[in-house]
Amino acid sequence: ESGVNAIYGGLYHDGLYAREYYFIFDCLANEAEQNSPMEAPTTDWPNYTHNPGNGELQGLWRSLYRIIFRANVAIENIGKWEAVTDNEVSRKETLIGEAYFLSGWAYFELVNIWGRVPVRTFENSTEAQVARSNTADIWEIVETNLNESIKRLPVSWDEANLGRATKGAGVALLGKAYLYQKKYAEAHVEFARLA
């Protein structure tokens, strides 16, 4: 459980929801305006002058891959857990489902922002250089991970666990992934499940 919680913790790392994610995308989309002095990397976004050396962009990249790494480790190690009771079997599946959801979300972000990106697995996690894969392969990973999560995630959580991934979140993100790929019939099927 601590390993899965650590995956969620990645959402607060550089480039993501603690702060920079909003600056990056709100400023790029003109939903926010640069009305006051901003720090140097942040001023790049509304001016469209960002480059690979931008610290916020690097933070976003690293944090998404940190989530994928942690998800890979969790899936690998939770899979080794020999659950005995029905509660343990159920909990094991749910934890694996959460890890698949978060990994699928991170790859969804990566493919939408950068297109061709490296695929990181448990096996190649220590390799410094991993070649970029084509976008079709990344989208396949997104779809596979989200389908794996949907099979395992609960419909809802108790109040103490609100905010954790649910089956509905998996279905919605899978529908969005299909929509972004112009797989409209598949997207319709997923979105209809939410009605």
matplotlib code that plots the C-alpha trace (Angstrom):
import matplotlib.pyplot as plt

x = [0.0, 2.9, 4.3, 1.0, 0.7, 4.2, 2.9, 0.2, 2.9, 4.4, 1.5, 3.0, 6.5, 8.0, 6.0, 2.8, 0.0, 1.8, 2.3, 3.9, 1.3, -1.1, 1.4, 2.5, -0.9, -2.9, -0.4, 0.0, -3.8, -4.2, -6.5, -4.1, -2.3, 1.1, 0.0, 2.6, 6.3, 6.9, 10.0, 12.2, 11.1, 7.4, 7.6, 8.5, 5.0, 2.8, 5.5, 5.9, 9.7, 10.1, 12.8, 14.2, 16.3, 13.2, 13.3, 9.6, 9.4, 12.2, 10.4, 7.2, 9.1, 11.0, 7.8, 5.8, 8.6, 8.9, 5.2, 5.8, 8.8, 7.0, 4.0, 6.2, 7.9, 4.5, 3.0, 6.1, 6.3, 2.5, 2.3, 4.6, 2.4, 0.8, -2.6, -4.3, -7.7, -10.4, -9.7, -6.1, -6.9, -9.3, -6.8, -4.0, -6.1, -7.1, -3.6, -2.4, -5.4, -4.4, -0.8, -2.0, -4.3, -1.5, 0.9, -1.7, -2.4, 1.4, 1.8, -1.4, 0.2, 3.6, 2.1, -0.1, 2.7, 5.7, 4.4, 7.2, 8.6, 10.7, 8.8, 10.1, 9.6, 10.6, 13.3, 14.9, 14.5, 18.2, 19.2, 20.3, 19.3, 16.1, 15.0, 11.8, 8.8, 6.3, 3.1, 1.0, 2.9, 2.5, -1.2, -1.4, 0.3, -2.2, -5.2, -3.7, -2.9, -6.3, -8.2, -6.1, -7.1, -10.8, -10.9, -9.5, -10.6, -13.6, -16.6, -16.1, -14.0, -15.0, -14.5, -11.0, -9.8, -11.5, -9.3, -7.9, -8.5, -11.9, -13.4, -15.2, -11.9, -10.4, -13.3, -13.4, -9.6, -9.8, -12.7, -10.6, -7.6, -9.8, -11.2, -7.7, -6.8, -10.0, -11.4, -14.8, -16.8, -14.6, -14.8, -18.6, -18.7, -16.6, -18.4, -21.8, -20.6, -20.5, -24.1]
y = [0.0, 2.3, 1.7, 2.7, 5.7, 6.7, 6.7, 9.1, 11.2, 11.7, 14.0, 16.6, 16.6, 19.2, 20.0, 18.5, 19.4, 21.1, 24.1, 24.0, 22.0, 24.9, 27.5, 25.4, 24.6, 27.6, 30.0, 28.0, 28.0, 31.7, 30.8, 32.7, 35.9, 37.1, 40.2, 40.2, 39.5, 35.7, 33.6, 33.1, 29.5, 30.5, 33.5, 31.1, 29.6, 32.6, 33.7, 30.3, 30.6, 27.4, 24.9, 21.5, 23.5, 24.9, 23.7, 23.3, 21.2, 19.0, 18.7, 17.6, 15.0, 13.6, 13.5, 11.6, 9.0, 8.8, 7.9, 5.2, 3.9, 3.6, 2.0, -0.6, -1.4, -1.7, -3.9, -6.2, -6.5, -6.6, -9.4, -11.5, -11.1, -14.5, -13.3, -15.8, -14.3, -13.0, -9.5, -9.8, -11.1, -8.2, -5.6, -7.0, -6.6, -3.1, -1.9, -3.3, -1.5, 1.8, 1.3, 0.5, 3.6, 6.0, 4.5, 4.8, 8.4, 9.3, 7.7, 9.5, 12.8, 11.9, 10.9, 14.0, 16.4, 14.8, 12.1, 9.6, 8.9, 6.1, 3.1, 2.4, -1.1, -2.7, -4.5, -1.5, 0.9, 1.1, 1.8, 5.3, 5.4, 4.0, 4.7, 6.5, 4.4, 5.4, 7.0, 4.0, 1.8, 4.5, 4.7, 0.9, 1.0, 3.7, 1.5, -1.7, -0.1, 1.5, -1.7, -3.5, -0.8, -0.9, -4.7, -4.1, -0.8, -0.3, 1.8, 4.1, 4.5, 5.2, 8.7, 8.0, 7.1, 9.7, 10.8, 7.4, 6.0, 4.4, 2.3, 5.4, 7.4, 4.5, 4.4, 8.1, 8.3, 5.4, 7.1, 10.3, 8.3, 6.8, 10.3, 11.8, 9.0, 9.6, 6.2, 7.7, 4.4, 3.1, 6.4, 6.4, 2.9, 3.9, 7.2, 5.4, 3.2, 6.4, 7.4]
z = [0.0, 0.8, -2.7, -4.4, -2.1, -3.4, -7.0, -6.0, -4.3, -7.7, -8.6, -6.3, -7.8, -10.0, -13.1, -11.9, -9.6, -6.7, -8.9, -12.4, -14.3, -14.1, -15.2, -18.2, -19.6, -18.5, -19.9, -23.1, -23.6, -22.7, -19.8, -17.6, -18.5, -17.5, -15.6, -12.9, -13.0, -13.3, -12.7, -15.8, -16.7, -16.2, -18.6, -21.4, -21.6, -22.5, -24.9, -26.5, -26.1, -24.1, -25.0, -23.7, -21.2, -19.4, -15.8, -15.5, -18.7, -17.4, -14.1, -15.8, -17.8, -14.8, -12.6, -15.2, -15.5, -11.8, -11.6, -14.3, -12.4, -9.1, -10.8, -12.5, -9.2, -7.4, -10.1, -10.0, -6.3, -5.4, -8.1, -5.9, -2.9, -2.1, -0.8, 1.5, 2.5, 0.3, 1.6, 0.7, -2.8, -3.3, -1.9, -4.1, -7.2, -6.3, -5.6, -8.9, -10.6, -9.0, -10.3, -13.8, -13.8, -12.7, -15.2, -18.0, -17.0, -17.1, -20.5, -21.7, -20.6, -22.2, -25.6, -25.8, -24.9, -26.6, -29.0, -29.3, -25.9, -24.3, -22.8, -19.4, -18.0, -14.8, -16.7, -18.3, -15.3, -14.7, -18.3, -19.0, -22.6, -23.9, -27.5, -28.2, -29.3, -31.9, -30.8, -31.7, -29.2, -26.5, -27.1, -26.9, -23.5, -22.4, -23.5, -22.0, -18.7, -18.4, -19.3, -16.7, -14.1, -15.0, -14.3, -10.8, -9.5, -7.3, -8.3, -5.3, -2.1, 1.5, 2.8, 4.1, 0.6, -1.5, -4.4, -5.2, -8.7, -9.4, -12.2, -13.5, -13.7, -15.7, -18.1, -18.5, -19.2, -21.6, -23.5, -23.7, -25.0, -27.7, -28.5, -28.8, -31.3, -33.3, -32.4, -32.0, -31.9, -29.1, -27.2, -27.5, -26.0, -23.0, -22.4, -22.6, -19.7, -17.5, -18.3]

ax = plt.figure().add_subplot(projection="3d")
ax.plot(x, y, z, "-o")
ax.set_aspect("equal")
plt.show()
